[in-house]
Amino acid sequence: MARDISIAIIEPIGGHGGMDYYDFGLCRGLLAAGCHVSLYTCDETADPVISGLGFYPLYRHIYGNGSLWLRALHFIGGTLAALKKAVASGEIIWHYQVFNVLMKDIVVITLAKLFRRKVVLTVHDVNSVNSLSGPATWKSKITGWVYQRADRIIVHNMVSQRELESLGVPSAKIRVIAHGNYLDSMREMGSPAEARRALGISESAKVVLFFGQIKDTKGLDLLIEALPEVAREVPDVVLLIAGRPLKTRFESYEALIDKLGVRARCRLHIGYVPDDEVAAYHAAADLVALPYRRIYQSGVLIMAMTYGRPVVVSDLPGMTEIITNGVNGYVFPQGSKDALARTLISALRDGKESQRVAARASEYIRKYHNWNSIGRETAELYDSVLAL
């Protein structure tokens, strides 16, 4: 076990985009492993009041509709303030969270190296998952160059490791460590009946939940297209959509809903979902659908399993490394509307079997996505970095 290591966790998204759940779980796991931990995040993140954690919301005014240049200057200022604090506190390891390499990430990593910090990256998305076409060749070359500057890289699955290796990152630099569960941050769910009344859904309905950021790569259109076939076999089915669009316009999905004549079967809650409402959406659901076309790792998947809800996922490697069809979830061939409909119908019809699947998912998530185990593995990685 690592002892007396001081760590700076740099994660500017925080409460702005739902990363605070992940941040707090990682910090708790590292503290339990004997590390000294500081979290540097944005001013939209609420203080979790975790004993022993240094909490510094130094990334201020980096989000909103203000001038892009001004927000960029605030971001650089936040990074410099975090570095100054980290250096003064003896935090040699600079652990930064990456979602597809952007200019801001290059700035953070370059400044950390200039300040002689050891850089550990957790790469959540090796390349952007906002586009089905994938990155341009020049962008992949820049991405690979940036990743090679890190001392060590953490990914959450083998598909990410293989893609990093294809970008020229040595396998010895990469460590696969699981994405943790949300048990420490989940709210009291309440009863399904109460949740449905609050959301305007009949207590007898069969509810399919699509939750989280709405991107073109997440396959919401496929789910909507499958809805008429599901409704023919499950007449009381309701599709509950809760989340905020990202780089897409929800009007296109509404047009599809109207074209297929399924508006009466849809409950739309489009926008940011506050932390205190997350549990209610899951309580109202019979299952959670993730018909994604492109993904590395899904926090929505981990959250649904944490809340004890059966999941339906596409057969992407990032999903099937966690979900075994019929055991702890349901899997369908990516992009097949008919297969998605059949899978949903089967899962909704056999409620008892779905409950057994959900119970196995809960057991799985507790066993293999435990933050204390993740904290120990990460602390061991830090040991190897300090030995370089």
N, C-alpha and C positions, 0 to 999 in steps of 0.2 A: 504494500500500500504506500502511496506517495505521502510524504510528510513535509510539512512546513514549506509548501510551494504556494507562491502568491500568483494569482491568475487574474487577468483583466478579460472579462467577457464583453465583447464589443458587438452590440446588436441594436442598430438605430431604428428598426421598424417597430418593435415593441408593441405597445397597446394600440398603435395606429392601424396595424394590420393583423392582429391576433397572434403575434409571435411571443407575447408576454407569457402565455401558457408554457411554451417551450422553454423560454429563458428561465423562468422560475423553477421548473422541474430540473433543468440542468444544474442550476446553482445549488439547489438542495442536494442533489446527488454528489456534487463536488465537495460541498461542505461536509457531508457524511463521510467522504473518503479522506478527510483530513486536510483539504486544501483551504487556503485563504482566498476568498473570492470577492471581486468587485464587479458589478454590472453597470456598464455604461450604455445608456439607452436614450430614447427620445422623451420629450416632456409630455407626451400623451400616455405614458405608462405610469400606472398607479404604483406607489411604493408597496411591495408585498409584505413588508415588515417580517422578514425572515431573519432569525437570530444569527448573527455573525456575518451577514451579507452587507457589503458596502454598496449602497444604491446611489447612482449618480446620473440623473436625467439631463446630461449635458448637451444633448443634441436638441436644440431649441429652435422653434420656428422653421423647421425644415420641410414641413408639409403645409398644404393649403393652396390657395389660388394666387398667391403673391408672385412677385418677380422670380423667374427661374434663377437668374444670376444671384439675387439676394439670398434665396434659399440655399444655393450652392455655397455661397460664402459662409452662411450659418453652419452648413455641414462641415466645411473645412475647419471653422472655428471650434465646433464641437469635438472634432477629431483631435485637434491640437490641445484642447483643454483636457480631454481624456488621456492623451499621451503624457502631458505634464503631470497629471495626477498619478498615472501608472508608474512613471519614472520615480516620482517622489515616494511612492509606496513600495518600491522594490518589486513591482509586478513585471517580471522578465518575460512571461509568456502572454502574448497578445492573441486571444482566441476570437476570431472574427467569423460571422455567419454570412455566407454568400448565396445569393439567389441569381445565378447568371451574372457573369462579369459585366459590370458597367463602369463608366469613368469614375464614379464615386468609390468603387471598390479598389480600383487602381490607385487612387489617391490614398486611401486608408492603408493599403499594404505597403506602398512606397514610403509613406511617412513613418510607419512602424519600423521598417527596415533602417531608415535614416536614424531613428532613435535607438537602434541596436536591440530591438525587441525580437524574441523568437516568435515566429508567426505560425499559428495553427489555424487552419480554415476548416469549418464545417460547410461543405458544399451541398446545399439542399437541391439545387437545380444546376447540373453541369452546364447546360445551355438553356436558353429560354424555352419555356413550355407554353408560351403565348401564341406560337405559330406552328402550324402543322408542317410547314416547309423546312423547318430547321434553320440553323444559322448559316450565313454566307461563309465561304471558305476563309476570307480574311478575318472575319470575326472569330472563327474557330482557332486560327493561328494566334491571335491576340489572347484569347481565352486560355489556350494551352500555355503560352508564355507566362501569363500571370500565375496560373496554378503552379508552375514549376518554381516560382519564387518562394513558395511556402516551405517551411521546414517539415510540416506534416499536414496531411489532409484527412479529415473524417468524412465518410459518406454513410448513408443509411442502408445501402443495399449493393448487391453485386453488379447490377446493371450500371449503376453510377461508377463503380470502380472500373469496369471494362471501358466505359466511355472516356474516363480520365486517362487510362493507359493509352487509348487510341490518340489522345492529344499530346502524348509524349511524356506524361508524368510517370516516373518510375514506380513500379508496384510497391517497392519498399517504403515509399513515402505515404502510402494510402492505408487507412485502417477502416474496416466496416464496423460501425457501432450502431446499434438499433436506435430508432426514433422512440423516445419515451412516451409513456401513456399520460393521461390527464387526470389520474385519480386524485392527486393532491389539489387540483384546481377546480374539479367539477362541482357544480352547484346541486343542491337538492332538487330532484326532478319533479316531485309532486306526482299526482295521479294523471294517467292519460286522459281521463274524463275532464279534469280541471283544465289541462293544457288545451284540449280540443275546444272546450267552451270558450276559452280566451281567444282562440284563433278562428272562431266561427266555423268549426268543423263538427259534423255529426259524430256522436260517440260511437255509432255503429259502423262508421266508414272504415275502409281499408286504406291507410295513409302511406304513400310513398314520399319520402323526403329527399329533396335535392338541396344540399346545404353548402354554403361557403361562397367564395368568389366565383363569379360567373364569367368564364372565358370560353372562347370558341372551341378550344381544345378539350373542354370538359364534357362535351357531348350532350348538353341539355336539349339541343334540337332533336337528337336521336331518341331521348327519353319522351319528349312530347310526341314525336311521330309514333312511338310504340303505344301511347296511351289509348287510342281508339280500340286497338286489338285487345288490350288488357281489359278495357271496360266491357267488351262483349262477353268476356268470361267471368269478370269480377265486377258486377254492376255498381257496387258501392265504392269503387276505387276513387281516391282523391290524390292529386299530385300537389304537394306542398313545396313551394320554391322559396327559399330564404337565403338572400345573399346580395352582394354588391357587384354590379358589372365592372369588369376591368378590361379596358381596351376593346370593348364591344358595346353595341347599343341594344338595350333590352327590347326596343321596339320590334326588332326582327323576330324575336321569340314570341312576342305578343301577336304578330301577324300570323305566325305559324299556328299558334293556339286558335286564333279565329278561323283560319283556313280549314283546320281539321274539326272545328265545331266542338272543342272540348273546354271552352272557357268555364262552363259551370262546374267542371271537375278540377279546376285549378284554383289554388289559394296562393296569391302572390304577395310576398313580403320582400320587396326589392329595395335594398339599401343595407347599410352596415347593421349587423346584428350585435347589440350590446352584450357584454359578458353575462349580465344577469338574466338574459332571455334565451341563452343557448340551450339550457336544460329543458325548457318548455317545448322547444321545437323537437327535441329528441324524444321527450315523453309522449308527444302527440303521434309519433311515427310508429308504424308497424315494421318498416324497414327503411334503410337508407340506400339510395341508388347512386353509384359513381360510374357512369358510363363513359369514362374518359377515353380520349383518343391519344393523348400524350401525357406522360407523367413520370417522374422519378420516384417520389415518395409522397404520400398524401397524409397531411395532418387531419383532414376530414375523416379519412378512413380510421385512423387511430382514435379519434374522438368518438366516432359512432360506436366502435367496439368497446371503448371505455364506458360509454353510457349503456352498454348492454343491448344494442340494437343490431339485428342481423343486417348484413350488407350484401349488395349485389354489385360486383365489380367487373370491368372488362379484363380480358386476359393479357394485359400488359405485364412485362416482367416485374415492374415495381410493385404491382398488386399481388401477383401470384407467388412472390417470395414470402408473402404473409398469409394469403388466403388460399386454402385448399377447398376446392369445390365440394359442397355438401358436408363439410366438416366444421369449419368456423366461418363460413360465408358461402356465397354463390358466385360462380364465375360464368361469363358468357363471352363468345367471340367478339372482339372489338369491332365496332362498326356495323354489326348486324342488328337491325331493328327487330326483325322477327325473332331472333334468338333472345334478345333482351326481353321482348314481350312474353315469350314462353317462360323465361326464368322468373320474371315478376309474377306471372300467373301462378306458377307452381309454388313459389314462396308464400304468396298471399293466401292461397287456398289451404295450405297445410300449416296452420298456425302453431300447432304443437311441435312439429318438426322444426319450424323456424325458431321457436323458443329454445329448443335444444341446441341448435346451431349458434344462437346468440350466447347461450351459457358457455359453450366451448370457446367462443370468441373472447368472452370476458376472462376465462381462465388463461387463455393464451396470452392476452395482453398483460395480465398481471405477472405471468412467468417470464416472458421473453422481452418485455418492454418496461422493465422496472428501473426507475431512475437511480436507485442506489447501485445496482449492478452497472448501469451506464456510467455513473460517476466514478466507480472504481476503474473501469476500463479506460476512461478518459484520463484519469490521474496517472495510470500506468503509461499512457501515451506521452503525457507531459514529462515523466521521468526520462523517457527515451530522447525527448527533445533536448532536455537539459544536459544530457550526456553527449550531445553532438560536439 
